């Protein structure tokens, strides 16, 4: 490792430690900054850290415009820190990678599309059966519980109660733990996966419930690649793991409408299950599908609320 790369690596680790001492999880940002160090090493680059170096690093990654903006922002803030120790460090222009505020609309999968996706998950990477095994049950868990993909990835073995059908969700988006009961069919799938995992990896590298094909915790990048491959096999374009959370919320509301339940009274239950502290957060996921809007309209007219 050349001199600049060695110093950069040390400063990156001290910066990560500093941010975490202030209460930030800083996991994604740490991954980006450590990738910056690997990039400098691979390209045999000398210092200082400049705007051109940062831009080339960001462009070396595939991804969306927003993803590039996020990575550039992480490096930009690190440059402010690094400049304290190396005055040659350039201040990065925040306008280099403008971030779009437009949120792509969720794709609410139909039952048929979800079935195609699950079938495709079982066919991903035939040469690595562990990859398809973990992806299939992982996607099924997201669809049946509405968990965030990060919450599911962070599950440890001790967090999954395979007897009482309960998941202990820790380190949530709002830093609150919660208990999530699961359906008996979901529990059965988790049990089958656990047996398969323990056979494939009798001595796992960590305590994670979901393991990659290498035997360590399933990573965000690994999930994204495998999920994208499954979507391509299923002929589904633009679907994200987070869309399964939307689907869960909409499906649950549609079920309550079919059951003639008091949907307004049930919304706090849905908010609690999804791990939201405000109902407005839950409303974000309640995308009006044609089926759901039709049910709501039918009930309004049936109840005589509209003349």
GUTI-133085 format. One line per 2 residues: number of its first residue (from 0); their letters; for each residue x, y, z of C-alpha. Coordinates in nm, 4 decimals. Each point is the difference from the previous one (the first is absolute). Layout:
N
NUM = a = X,Y,Z; ...
This chain:
307
0 = xx = 0.0000,0.0000,0.0000; 0.1504,0.3327,-0.1091
2 = xx = 0.0509,0.2823,0.2476; -0.3110,0.1990,-0.0919
4 = xx = -0.2231,-0.3078,0.0048; 0.1321,-0.1013,0.3413
6 = xx = -0.0619,0.3447,0.1475; -0.3413,0.0155,-0.1672
8 = xx = -0.0965,-0.3375,0.1472; 0.1003,0.1160,0.3479
10 = xx = -0.1968,0.3242,-0.0318; -0.3038,-0.1857,-0.1317
12 = xx = -0.0013,-0.2313,0.3018; 0.0444,0.2882,0.2444
14 = xx = -0.2848,0.1884,-0.1701; -0.2271,-0.3054,0.0197
16 = xx = 0.0828,-0.0391,0.3697; -0.0736,0.3691,0.0587
18 = xx = -0.3408,-0.0093,-0.1691; -0.0975,-0.3153,0.1867
20 = xx = 0.1079,0.1553,0.3315; -0.2565,0.2725,-0.0735
22 = xx = -0.2776,-0.2583,-0.0194; -0.0183,-0.0619,-0.3755
24 = xx = -0.0211,-0.3578,-0.1286; 0.2032,0.1115,-0.3040
26 = xx = 0.0029,-0.3447,-0.1601; -0.0744,0.0965,-0.3607
28 = xx = 0.2288,0.3025,0.0112; 0.2802,-0.2127,0.1460
30 = xx = -0.0392,-0.2440,-0.2898; 0.0293,0.2848,-0.2510
32 = xx = 0.3096,0.1498,0.1623; 0.1757,-0.3350,0.0266
34 = xx = -0.0789,-0.0553,-0.3679; 0.1680,0.3347,-0.0668
36 = xx = 0.3166,-0.1310,0.1644; -0.0123,-0.3183,-0.2113
38 = xx = -0.0471,0.2130,-0.3118; 0.3067,0.2096,0.0822
40 = xx = 0.2021,-0.3171,0.0592; -0.1211,-0.1709,-0.3198
42 = xx = 0.0693,0.3075,-0.2142; 0.3326,0.0653,0.1755
44 = xx = -0.0955,0.3631,0.0581; 0.2018,0.2536,0.1905
46 = xx = -0.1437,0.2851,0.2031; -0.1579,0.2336,0.0605
48 = xx = -0.3711,-0.0818,-0.0067; -0.1341,0.2234,-0.2754
50 = xx = -0.3299,0.0677,-0.1730; 0.1140,-0.1974,-0.3056
52 = xx = 0.1025,-0.3006,0.2106; -0.3349,0.0043,0.1829
54 = xx = -0.2001,0.0280,-0.3232; 0.1906,-0.2849,-0.1654
56 = xx = -0.0566,-0.2147,0.3093; -0.3744,0.0676,-0.0006
58 = xx = -0.0256,-0.0715,-0.3733; 0.1862,-0.3286,0.0449
60 = xx = -0.3139,-0.1416,0.1663; -0.3130,-0.0986,-0.1894
62 = xx = -0.3275,0.1256,0.1373; -0.2639,0.2690,-0.0117
64 = xx = 0.0527,0.3751,-0.0105; -0.1148,0.0227,0.3607
66 = xx = 0.2434,-0.2744,0.0971; 0.2873,0.1973,-0.1543
68 = xx = -0.1157,0.3156,0.1790; -0.0056,-0.1852,0.3329
70 = xx = 0.3511,-0.1377,-0.0496; 0.1348,0.3387,-0.1014
72 = xx = -0.1630,0.1561,0.3060; 0.1681,-0.2514,0.2299
74 = xx = 0.3409,0.0717,-0.1539; -0.0658,0.3758,0.0064
76 = xx = -0.0658,0.0008,0.3725; 0.3055,-0.2168,0.0582
78 = xx = 0.2097,0.2516,-0.1959; -0.1024,0.2713,0.2478
80 = xx = 0.1429,-0.2212,0.2741; 0.3105,-0.1015,-0.1940
82 = xx = 0.0848,0.3653,-0.0780; 0.0719,0.0500,0.3705
84 = xx = 0.3008,-0.2318,-0.0397; 0.0899,0.0617,-0.3648
86 = xx = -0.0518,0.3568,-0.1201; 0.0413,-0.1137,-0.3624
88 = xx = -0.3364,-0.1797,0.0193; -0.2469,0.1666,-0.2339
90 = xx = -0.3482,0.1053,0.1088; -0.2469,-0.1908,-0.2159
92 = xx = -0.2828,0.1750,-0.1810; -0.3349,-0.1282,0.1262
94 = xx = -0.1548,0.0786,-0.3400; 0.2183,-0.2500,-0.1878
96 = xx = -0.2551,-0.2797,0.0407; -0.3397,0.1613,0.0620
98 = xx = -0.2422,-0.2256,0.1792; -0.3464,-0.0469,-0.1425
100 = xx = -0.2793,0.0388,0.2538; -0.2415,-0.1908,-0.2181
102 = xx = -0.0923,-0.3310,0.1629; -0.0742,-0.2732,-0.2537
104 = xx = -0.3504,-0.1382,0.0452; -0.0100,-0.3418,0.1633
106 = xx = -0.0771,-0.3065,-0.2059; -0.2780,-0.1824,0.1825
108 = xx = 0.0472,-0.3571,-0.1151; -0.3080,-0.2009,-0.0861
110 = xx = -0.0352,-0.3510,0.1406; 0.1113,-0.1349,-0.3371
112 = xx = 0.3063,0.2254,-0.0117; 0.0967,-0.0930,0.3544
114 = xx = -0.0330,-0.3659,-0.0925; 0.2250,0.0532,-0.3031
116 = xx = 0.2540,0.1818,0.2153; 0.0064,-0.2777,0.2610
118 = xx = 0.0434,-0.2595,-0.2753; 0.2859,0.2030,-0.1454
120 = xx = 0.1664,0.0251,0.3414; 0.0190,-0.3792,0.0101
122 = xx = 0.1758,0.0004,-0.3392; 0.2626,0.2672,0.0702
124 = xx = 0.3634,-0.1141,-0.0243; -0.0561,-0.3760,-0.0514
126 = xx = 0.3686,-0.0578,0.0710; -0.0393,0.1489,0.3496
128 = xx = -0.3071,-0.1598,0.1652; 0.0589,0.1938,0.3235
130 = xx = -0.0621,0.3249,-0.1879; -0.3412,-0.1038,-0.1296
132 = xx = -0.0911,-0.1533,0.3363; 0.0612,0.3191,0.1958
134 = xx = -0.1515,0.2281,-0.2668; -0.3233,-0.1996,-0.0214
136 = xx = -0.0749,0.0044,0.3711; 0.1283,0.3584,0.0366
138 = xx = -0.2351,0.1338,-0.2689; -0.2848,-0.2067,0.1421
140 = xx = 0.0633,0.1509,0.3433; -0.0081,0.3549,-0.1371
142 = xx = -0.3230,-0.0683,-0.1855; -0.1739,-0.1628,0.2975
144 = xx = 0.1105,0.2439,0.2717; 0.0755,0.3330,-0.1680
146 = xx = 0.3423,0.0152,0.1660; 0.2579,0.2399,-0.1324
148 = xx = 0.2703,-0.1969,-0.1803; 0.2629,0.1414,0.2375
150 = xx = -0.1983,-0.1200,0.3005; -0.0151,-0.3507,-0.1419
152 = xx = 0.3705,-0.0026,-0.0884; 0.0930,0.1044,0.3544
154 = xx = -0.1935,-0.2844,0.1606; 0.2190,-0.2228,0.2146
156 = xx = -0.0883,-0.3598,0.0820; -0.0992,0.1044,0.3507
158 = xx = -0.2475,0.2513,-0.1479; -0.2029,-0.2687,-0.1795
160 = xx = -0.2197,-0.2012,0.2346; -0.0755,-0.3143,-0.1971
162 = xx = -0.2292,-0.1282,0.2762; -0.2306,0.2931,0.0759
164 = xx = -0.0051,0.1515,-0.3520; 0.1481,0.3373,0.1018
166 = xx = 0.2806,0.2122,-0.1436; 0.1905,0.2455,0.2194
168 = xx = 0.0788,0.2970,-0.2238; 0.2934,0.2053,0.1263
170 = xx = 0.1765,0.3147,-0.1236; -0.3015,0.1220,-0.1957
172 = xx = -0.0107,0.3155,-0.2093; -0.1332,0.1893,0.3019
174 = xx = 0.2356,-0.1750,0.2455; -0.2859,-0.1861,0.1692
176 = xx = -0.0221,-0.3739,0.0488; -0.3266,-0.1813,-0.0687
178 = xx = -0.1441,-0.3511,-0.0057; -0.1522,-0.1254,-0.3251
180 = xx = -0.2164,-0.3138,0.0058; 0.0067,-0.2072,-0.3191
182 = xx = -0.2519,-0.2318,-0.1628; 0.0417,-0.3734,0.0491
184 = xx = 0.0791,-0.0491,-0.3699; 0.2777,0.2583,0.0265
186 = xx = 0.1266,-0.1742,0.3119; 0.0086,-0.3323,-0.1858
188 = xx = 0.2086,0.1557,-0.2783; 0.2400,0.1526,0.2549
190 = xx = 0.0425,-0.3370,0.1702; 0.0775,-0.1744,-0.3291
192 = xx = 0.2532,0.2686,-0.0888; 0.1637,-0.0187,0.3448
194 = xx = 0.0515,-0.3758,-0.0397; 0.1430,0.0454,-0.3499
196 = xx = 0.2276,0.2833,0.1197; 0.1328,-0.1974,0.2945
198 = xx = 0.0799,-0.2949,-0.2250; 0.1747,0.2185,-0.2561
200 = xx = 0.1844,0.2096,0.2604; 0.0590,-0.2008,0.3188
202 = xx = 0.2562,0.2615,0.1125; -0.1334,0.3391,-0.1203
204 = xx = 0.2166,0.3108,0.0156; -0.2500,0.1995,0.2058
206 = xx = -0.3353,-0.0213,0.1795; -0.2090,0.1178,-0.2951
208 = xx = -0.3220,-0.1884,-0.0766; 0.0271,0.0596,-0.3764
210 = xx = 0.3368,-0.1018,-0.1434; 0.1524,0.0710,-0.3374
212 = xx = 0.1476,-0.2756,-0.2174; 0.3303,0.0683,0.1795
214 = xx = -0.1410,-0.0688,0.3430; -0.0048,0.3546,0.1343
216 = xx = -0.2836,0.2489,0.0463; -0.1950,0.0764,-0.3151
218 = xx = 0.1181,0.3422,-0.1182; -0.1995,0.2801,-0.1582
220 = xx = 0.2006,-0.0289,-0.3214; -0.0419,-0.3771,-0.0077
222 = xx = -0.3743,0.0276,0.0519; -0.0308,0.2661,-0.2692
224 = xx = 0.1872,-0.2111,-0.2548; -0.1935,-0.3180,0.0740
226 = xx = -0.3365,0.1793,0.0100; 0.0756,0.1730,-0.3308
228 = xx = 0.0889,-0.3340,-0.1581; -0.3276,-0.1511,0.1209
230 = xx = -0.2002,0.2945,-0.1352; 0.1678,-0.0409,-0.3377
232 = xx = -0.0883,-0.3698,-0.0061; -0.3586,0.0828,0.0942
234 = xx = -0.0292,0.2718,-0.2640; -0.0616,0.2705,0.2602
236 = xx = 0.1516,0.3391,-0.0707; 0.0684,0.2662,0.2610
238 = xx = -0.1064,-0.2042,0.3041; 0.1832,0.0670,0.3272
240 = xx = 0.0007,-0.2005,0.3245; -0.1699,0.2970,0.1671
242 = xx = -0.2976,-0.0410,-0.2348; -0.0879,-0.3147,0.1943
244 = xx = -0.0556,0.2199,0.3062; -0.2464,0.2088,-0.1995
246 = xx = -0.1712,-0.3161,-0.1188; -0.0353,-0.1295,0.3548
248 = xx = -0.1678,0.3229,0.1177; -0.2390,0.0160,-0.2954
250 = xx = -0.0846,-0.3711,0.0244; -0.0749,0.0336,0.3718
252 = xx = -0.2314,0.2984,-0.0584; -0.1798,-0.1835,-0.2804
254 = xx = -0.0539,-0.2983,0.2309; -0.1505,0.2257,0.2690
256 = xx = -0.2329,0.1527,-0.2567; -0.1133,-0.3464,-0.1113
258 = xx = -0.0588,-0.0927,0.3644; -0.2092,0.3178,0.0496
260 = xx = 0.2352,0.1035,0.2811; 0.0317,0.3553,0.1313
262 = xx = 0.3076,0.0873,-0.2054; 0.0640,0.3322,0.1765
264 = xx = 0.0025,-0.1783,0.3354; 0.2381,-0.2636,-0.1374
266 = xx = 0.2565,0.2444,-0.1376; 0.1829,0.0332,0.3357
268 = xx = 0.0487,-0.3773,-0.0059; 0.1553,0.0182,-0.3453
270 = xx = 0.2222,0.2924,0.1055; 0.1243,-0.1929,0.3036
272 = xx = 0.0646,-0.3151,-0.2017; 0.1962,0.1941,-0.2615
274 = xx = 0.1997,0.1804,0.2685; -0.1264,0.3535,-0.0620
276 = xx = -0.0182,0.2652,0.2689; -0.2481,0.2159,-0.1969
278 = xx = -0.3038,-0.0975,-0.2066; 0.1222,0.2353,-0.2721
280 = xx = 0.2960,-0.2348,-0.0487; -0.2418,-0.2883,-0.0544
282 = xx = -0.2056,0.2057,-0.2450; 0.3056,0.0197,-0.2247
284 = xx = -0.0306,-0.3740,-0.0642; -0.3729,0.0010,-0.0590
286 = xx = 0.0050,0.0289,-0.3769; -0.3485,0.0043,-0.1468
288 = xx = -0.0245,-0.3016,-0.2260; -0.3069,-0.0353,-0.2180
290 = xx = -0.1220,-0.2884,0.2159; 0.0447,0.1911,0.3248
292 = xx = -0.1600,0.3205,-0.1271; -0.2906,-0.1988,-0.1409
294 = xx = -0.0600,-0.1717,0.3336; 0.0137,0.3294,0.1875
296 = xx = -0.2440,0.1606,-0.2405; -0.2415,-0.2915,0.0235
298 = xx = -0.0007,0.0219,0.3784; -0.0567,0.3750,-0.0025
300 = xx = -0.3040,-0.0336,-0.2235; -0.1277,-0.3054,0.1870
302 = xx = 0.0202,0.1869,0.3289; -0.1914,0.2916,-0.1447
304 = xx = 0.2756,0.2539,0.0646; -0.0293,0.1429,-0.3510
306 = x = -0.3267,0.1259,-0.1426
